[in-house]
Amino acid sequence: MNKDNDFVKVANTSDIQPKQMKEVQLDGEIICIINVNEKYYAINNVCTHEGGPLADGKLEGYEVECPWHGSKFDVRTGEVTNPPASEPEPTYEVRVEGNSILIKKQSGKNEQEQQQSIISRPTEFVLTISEKQKVEGTDVMSFKFSKEDQGTQNSSKPSFDYRAGQFAFFDIGDVYNDPKGPIRHFTIASSPTENFILISTRIRDSPYKKRLASLEPGIKVKVKGPEGNFVLHEDYSKSAIFLSGGIGVTPFRSMIKYVTDKSLPLKIVMFDSNRDQKNILFKNEFDECASKNKNLRVIYTITEDDDQIPSSPPDNEWKGERGRIDKAMLTKHLADIELKNSIYYICGPPPMLRSIQSLLQELRIQEDQIKVEEFTGY
């Protein structure tokens, strides 16, 4: 029997076989318990890079590999052994008493750390689809969900709390012959200031996406979240430069709407790259925000060659930029001080991310000024 109140039982030894891992929760913390050679270790389960669930990753010796971007951590110390993660994982003291695995409670957190833990703690909700819409001329569909937790009785307040830019896991059930199963993660495109949850995604020829496209308003979906650290910085003396490609614009919708609704004194310049005008998502909403928010500028660019673009009447001619985001485009729209002193947010498909990261290296932007979110598609 445990006589130390600082230790709490979280699992049985039979729950975690050698070379296996298990996710547990303690005081709102998501923890990964690892069995290496019959010795148990515990580290935070949320990858410090972009929030991947470590317990779903690979374990080799004393290293756990995040299933999302390949970051590796030493389960004994929490230290990073392989990037892209740069911050170590918190570790927890473990004690085994009989068949019980106990973890020592963490103490001494300040108020800010406690609040961050609450905000980023993944919790399961049941949300109801209230509306779906296909974006004309594209393969993109948007889904709105009611913000109330349908699993909580007598709840009169929105219970799904998140920060602009975070994501969540959506379990739509009844997905067959898909190796990844019925769960995917999507960025929450709505702002915390709005009374609904919004996701937008390209509909591909996968069992999951086909099932998602078939869902109608009224259907209930299990949602686990929020997670992720792709969120706005708090030093408003530094501008935010958003660099988006295609569907990667979704977190920027959340951020821009939030900053505008809250009248935050943060200067934002967004470069939004798409293959053609039809694929510019949320353009009307961005333009409306720009008309209200003097600190917001949006530069649209399309990448189709001129000879691929159908002729248009003069009043419908494209007046934005053409081509991919490059050095000339950035230096054209950003003053030297903006280039050097801003925080850069990159979100899009892997080739776009690699290209932009190389561009920022060429411009001598420091690594700690760059935040990255990858859209791999499925």
C-alpha positions as CSV (number, residue, x, y, z in Angstrom):
1,M,0.0,0.0,0.0
2,N,1.3,3.4,-0.9
3,K,2.0,5.5,2.2
4,D,3.4,8.5,0.4
5,N,0.7,10.9,-0.7
6,D,3.0,12.4,-3.3
7,F,2.7,9.2,-5.4
8,V,-0.4,8.1,-7.2
9,K,-1.2,4.8,-8.9
10,V,-1.7,5.2,-12.6
11,A,-1.4,1.6,-14.0
12,N,-0.7,-2.0,-13.2
13,T,2.6,-3.6,-14.3
14,S,0.6,-6.1,-16.3
15,D,-0.8,-3.2,-18.4
16,I,2.6,-2.4,-19.9
17,Q,4.7,-5.3,-21.2
18,P,8.4,-5.0,-21.9
19,K,9.2,-2.7,-24.9
20,Q,5.7,-1.3,-24.6
21,M,4.3,2.1,-23.7
22,K,1.0,3.4,-22.3
23,E,-0.7,6.8,-22.1
24,V,-2.1,7.7,-18.7
25,Q,-3.4,10.9,-17.1
26,L,-2.5,12.5,-13.8
27,D,-3.8,15.9,-12.6
28,G,-4.6,16.9,-16.1
29,E,-1.1,15.9,-17.4
30,I,-0.9,13.4,-20.3
31,I,2.0,11.0,-19.4
32,C,3.7,8.2,-21.3
33,I,4.7,5.2,-19.2
34,I,7.5,3.1,-20.7
35,N,8.7,-0.4,-19.9
36,V,12.4,-1.0,-20.7
37,N,13.8,-4.3,-19.4
38,E,11.2,-4.5,-16.7
39,K,12.1,-1.0,-15.5
40,Y,9.5,1.8,-15.8
41,Y,10.0,5.4,-16.9
42,A,7.6,8.3,-17.3
43,I,7.8,11.3,-19.5
44,N,5.2,13.9,-20.8
45,N,3.3,12.3,-23.7
46,V,2.9,15.5,-25.8
47,C,5.9,16.0,-28.1
48,T,7.5,19.4,-27.5
49,H,7.8,19.9,-31.3
50,E,4.2,20.0,-32.5
51,G,2.3,18.0,-29.9
52,G,2.4,14.4,-31.3
53,P,1.4,11.6,-29.0
54,L,4.6,9.8,-27.9
55,A,2.8,6.7,-26.7
56,D,1.7,6.0,-30.3
57,G,5.3,6.2,-31.5
58,K,8.2,3.7,-31.7
59,L,10.4,2.6,-28.8
60,E,14.0,1.5,-29.5
61,G,16.0,0.9,-26.4
62,Y,15.7,4.0,-24.2
63,E,14.6,6.2,-27.1
64,V,10.9,7.0,-28.0
65,E,10.2,8.4,-31.4
66,C,7.3,10.7,-32.1
67,P,5.0,9.3,-34.7
68,W,4.4,12.6,-36.4
69,H,7.8,14.2,-37.3
70,G,10.4,11.7,-36.0
71,S,11.6,13.6,-32.9
72,K,13.3,11.3,-30.4
73,F,13.6,11.6,-26.6
74,D,15.6,9.7,-24.0
75,V,12.9,8.2,-21.7
76,R,15.4,8.3,-18.7
77,T,16.1,12.0,-18.9
78,G,13.6,13.5,-21.4
79,E,16.4,15.0,-23.4
80,V,16.1,15.4,-27.2
81,T,18.2,12.8,-29.1
82,N,16.9,13.6,-32.6
83,P,15.3,16.8,-34.0
84,P,13.1,18.5,-35.1
85,A,12.2,18.9,-31.4
86,S,14.5,21.2,-29.5
87,E,12.9,21.3,-26.1
88,P,13.2,18.3,-23.7
89,E,10.2,16.4,-22.3
90,P,9.4,16.7,-18.5
91,T,10.0,13.4,-16.7
92,Y,8.3,12.0,-13.7
93,E,9.6,9.9,-10.8
94,V,8.2,6.4,-10.9
95,R,7.8,3.8,-8.1
96,V,6.6,0.2,-8.4
97,E,4.9,-1.3,-5.4
98,G,3.8,-4.9,-5.9
99,N,1.8,-4.8,-9.2
100,S,1.2,-1.1,-9.1
101,I,2.9,1.6,-11.0
102,L,2.9,5.0,-9.2
103,I,4.0,8.4,-10.4
104,K,5.1,11.3,-8.1
105,K,2.8,14.3,-8.4
106,Q,4.4,17.5,-9.8
107,S,4.4,20.4,-7.4
108,G,5.3,24.1,-7.5
109,K,3.8,25.0,-10.8
110,N,3.2,28.7,-11.1
111,E,-0.1,30.1,-12.3
112,Q,1.0,30.5,-15.9
113,E,2.2,26.9,-16.1
114,Q,-1.1,25.6,-14.6
115,Q,-3.1,27.6,-17.1
116,Q,-1.0,26.4,-20.0
117,S,-1.6,22.8,-18.8
118,I,-5.3,23.4,-18.7
119,I,-5.3,25.0,-22.2
120,S,-3.2,22.3,-23.8
121,R,-4.7,19.3,-22.1
122,P,-6.3,16.9,-24.6
123,T,-9.9,16.0,-23.5
124,E,-12.5,14.0,-25.4
125,F,-15.7,15.7,-26.5
126,V,-18.7,14.7,-28.6
127,L,-19.5,17.5,-31.0
128,T,-22.4,17.7,-33.5
129,I,-21.9,18.7,-37.2
130,S,-24.1,21.8,-37.7
131,E,-23.2,22.6,-41.3
132,K,-21.0,21.5,-44.1
133,Q,-20.0,23.2,-47.3
134,K,-18.0,22.4,-50.4
135,V,-15.8,25.2,-51.7
136,E,-16.9,25.8,-55.3
137,G,-14.3,24.9,-57.9
138,T,-12.0,23.0,-55.4
139,D,-11.8,19.7,-53.6
140,V,-12.1,21.5,-50.2
141,M,-14.9,20.9,-47.8
142,S,-15.6,22.8,-44.6
143,F,-17.4,21.4,-41.5
144,K,-18.9,23.4,-38.7
145,F,-19.6,21.8,-35.3
146,S,-21.6,23.1,-32.4
147,K,-19.2,24.2,-29.7
148,E,-21.2,22.7,-26.8
149,D,-19.9,19.4,-25.4
150,Q,-22.8,17.1,-26.2
151,G,-21.6,14.6,-23.7
152,T,-22.0,17.0,-20.7
153,Q,-25.5,17.3,-19.3
154,N,-26.9,20.6,-18.2
155,S,-23.9,22.4,-19.7
156,S,-24.8,26.0,-20.6
157,K,-21.2,27.2,-21.4
158,P,-19.0,26.4,-24.4
159,S,-16.7,23.6,-23.1
160,F,-14.3,23.1,-26.0
161,D,-11.5,25.7,-25.2
162,Y,-8.5,26.1,-27.3
163,R,-5.9,28.6,-28.5
164,A,-5.9,30.0,-32.0
165,G,-3.7,27.7,-34.2
166,Q,-4.2,24.5,-32.2
167,F,-5.5,21.3,-33.6
168,A,-7.7,18.3,-32.5
169,F,-8.2,14.7,-33.3
170,F,-11.5,13.8,-35.1
171,D,-12.9,10.2,-34.7
172,I,-15.6,9.8,-37.3
173,G,-16.1,6.0,-36.9
174,D,-17.1,3.4,-39.5
175,V,-13.9,3.8,-41.5
176,Y,-12.8,0.5,-43.1
177,N,-9.8,-0.6,-45.1
178,D,-7.9,2.5,-44.1
179,P,-4.5,1.7,-42.5
180,K,-4.7,4.8,-40.3
181,G,-8.1,4.0,-39.0
182,P,-11.0,6.3,-38.2
183,I,-9.0,9.2,-36.6
184,R,-7.2,12.2,-38.1
185,H,-6.0,15.5,-36.7
186,F,-7.2,18.8,-38.2
187,T,-6.3,22.4,-37.4
188,I,-9.2,24.2,-35.8
189,A,-9.8,27.0,-38.4
190,S,-12.3,28.9,-36.2
191,S,-11.3,31.5,-33.7
192,P,-11.9,30.9,-30.0
193,T,-14.1,34.0,-30.2
194,E,-16.6,32.3,-32.5
195,N,-19.5,30.1,-31.3
196,F,-18.6,27.1,-33.5
197,I,-15.7,24.8,-34.3
198,L,-14.6,24.9,-38.0
199,I,-12.3,22.5,-39.9
200,S,-11.5,22.7,-43.6
201,T,-9.8,19.9,-45.6
202,R,-9.1,18.6,-49.1
203,I,-11.2,15.5,-49.8
204,R,-8.9,12.8,-51.1
205,D,-9.6,9.3,-52.4
206,S,-9.0,7.7,-49.0
207,P,-11.6,5.7,-46.9
208,Y,-11.4,8.3,-44.1
209,K,-11.9,11.3,-46.4
210,K,-14.8,9.6,-48.3
211,R,-16.5,8.9,-45.0
212,L,-15.9,12.4,-43.8
213,A,-17.4,13.9,-47.0
214,S,-20.5,11.7,-46.5
215,L,-21.3,13.0,-43.0
216,E,-24.4,15.2,-42.7
217,P,-25.5,17.8,-40.2
218,G,-26.7,16.2,-37.0
219,I,-24.0,13.5,-37.0
220,K,-22.0,13.4,-33.7
221,V,-18.2,13.1,-33.9
222,K,-15.7,12.3,-31.1
223,V,-13.1,15.0,-30.8
224,K,-10.0,14.9,-28.7
225,G,-8.0,18.0,-28.0
226,P,-6.8,20.6,-28.2
227,E,-3.1,20.0,-28.8
228,G,-0.2,21.8,-30.5
229,N,2.2,24.7,-30.0
230,F,1.7,26.5,-33.3
231,V,0.2,29.5,-31.5
232,L,0.7,33.2,-31.5
233,H,3.7,34.7,-29.6
234,E,2.9,37.1,-26.8
235,D,5.5,39.8,-27.5
236,Y,3.5,42.2,-29.6
237,S,6.5,44.4,-30.3
238,K,7.5,41.7,-32.8
239,S,5.4,41.4,-36.0
240,A,3.9,38.1,-37.1
241,I,4.7,37.0,-40.7
242,F,2.4,34.3,-41.9
243,L,3.6,32.2,-44.9
244,S,0.9,29.8,-46.1
245,G,0.5,27.3,-48.9
246,G,-3.0,26.0,-49.9
247,I,-4.9,24.3,-47.2
248,G,-2.1,25.3,-44.8
249,V,-4.0,28.6,-44.3
250,T,-6.4,27.1,-41.8
251,P,-4.5,28.0,-38.6
252,F,-4.0,31.6,-39.9
253,R,-7.8,32.0,-40.2
254,S,-8.1,31.2,-36.5
255,M,-5.3,33.5,-35.6
256,I,-6.3,36.5,-37.8
257,K,-10.0,36.3,-36.7
258,Y,-8.9,36.1,-33.0
259,V,-6.5,39.0,-33.2
260,T,-9.1,41.1,-35.0
261,D,-12.0,40.2,-32.7
262,K,-9.8,40.9,-29.6
263,S,-8.3,44.1,-31.1
264,L,-4.8,42.9,-30.1
265,P,-1.9,45.3,-31.0
266,L,-0.1,42.7,-33.0
267,K,1.0,43.6,-36.6
268,I,0.4,40.7,-39.0
269,V,1.5,40.3,-42.6
270,M,0.3,37.2,-44.4
271,F,1.6,35.8,-47.7
272,D,-1.0,33.4,-48.9
273,S,0.1,31.2,-51.9
274,N,-2.4,29.2,-54.0
275,R,-2.4,27.6,-57.4
276,D,-5.3,29.8,-58.7
277,Q,-8.0,32.2,-57.5
278,K,-10.6,29.6,-56.8
279,N,-8.3,27.9,-54.2
280,I,-7.8,31.0,-52.1
281,L,-9.7,29.9,-49.0
282,F,-11.3,32.4,-46.6
283,K,-10.5,35.3,-48.9
284,N,-13.7,37.2,-48.1
285,E,-13.1,36.7,-44.4
286,F,-9.5,37.8,-44.6
287,D,-10.4,40.9,-46.6
288,E,-13.2,41.8,-44.0
289,C,-10.7,41.4,-41.2
290,A,-8.2,43.6,-43.0
291,S,-10.8,46.3,-43.4
292,K,-11.4,46.3,-39.7
293,N,-7.8,45.7,-38.5
294,K,-5.3,48.4,-39.4
295,N,-2.5,46.1,-38.3
296,L,-3.3,43.4,-40.8
297,R,-2.0,43.1,-44.4
298,V,-2.7,40.1,-46.7
299,I,-0.7,39.5,-49.8
300,Y,-2.2,36.9,-52.1
301,T,-0.2,35.1,-54.8
302,I,-1.2,32.5,-57.4
303,T,1.3,30.0,-58.9
304,E,-0.4,29.1,-62.2
305,D,1.5,30.2,-65.3
306,D,0.0,33.1,-67.1
307,D,-0.9,30.9,-70.1
308,Q,-2.8,28.5,-67.8
309,I,-5.1,31.3,-66.5
310,P,-8.3,31.7,-68.6
311,S,-8.8,35.2,-70.0
312,S,-11.1,37.3,-67.8
313,P,-12.9,40.6,-68.3
314,P,-10.8,43.6,-67.3
315,D,-12.7,44.1,-64.0
316,N,-11.9,40.5,-63.0
317,E,-8.2,40.6,-63.8
318,W,-6.0,39.3,-61.1
319,K,-4.4,42.2,-59.2
320,G,-2.3,40.2,-56.7
321,E,1.1,38.6,-56.9
322,R,2.1,35.8,-59.2
323,G,4.5,32.9,-58.5
324,R,5.7,31.2,-55.4
325,I,6.8,33.1,-52.3
326,D,10.4,34.1,-52.8
327,K,13.0,36.6,-51.6
328,A,11.9,39.3,-54.1
329,M,8.3,39.0,-52.9
330,L,9.2,39.2,-49.2
331,T,11.6,42.2,-49.6
332,K,9.0,44.0,-51.8
333,H,6.4,43.9,-49.1
334,L,8.4,43.9,-45.9
335,A,10.7,46.6,-44.6
336,D,14.1,45.6,-43.4
337,I,13.1,45.9,-39.7
338,E,10.1,43.7,-40.3
339,L,12.3,41.1,-42.0
340,K,14.8,41.0,-39.2
341,N,12.6,41.4,-36.1
342,S,9.5,39.4,-36.9
343,I,8.3,35.9,-35.9
344,Y,7.7,33.7,-38.9
345,Y,4.9,31.1,-39.1
346,I,5.1,28.6,-42.0
347,C,2.2,26.2,-42.7
348,G,1.7,24.2,-45.9
349,P,2.8,21.0,-47.6
350,P,6.3,19.6,-47.0
351,P,7.9,20.9,-50.3
352,M,6.6,24.4,-49.5
353,L,8.0,24.2,-46.0
354,R,11.4,23.2,-47.1
355,S,11.5,25.9,-49.7
356,I,10.5,28.6,-47.3
357,Q,12.9,27.4,-44.6
358,S,15.7,27.6,-47.1
359,L,14.6,31.1,-48.1
360,L,14.5,32.3,-44.5
361,Q,18.0,30.8,-43.9
362,E,19.2,32.8,-46.9
363,L,17.7,35.9,-45.3
364,R,19.6,35.0,-42.1
365,I,16.4,34.7,-40.0
366,Q,17.3,33.0,-36.7
367,E,15.8,29.6,-35.9
368,D,14.1,30.8,-32.8
369,Q,12.1,33.3,-35.0
370,I,10.5,30.5,-37.0
371,K,7.5,28.3,-36.2
372,V,6.5,25.5,-38.5
373,E,3.3,23.4,-39.1
374,E,3.3,20.7,-41.7
375,F,0.3,19.6,-43.8
376,T,1.0,16.1,-45.2
377,G,-2.4,15.3,-46.5
378,Y,-4.2,11.9,-46.4
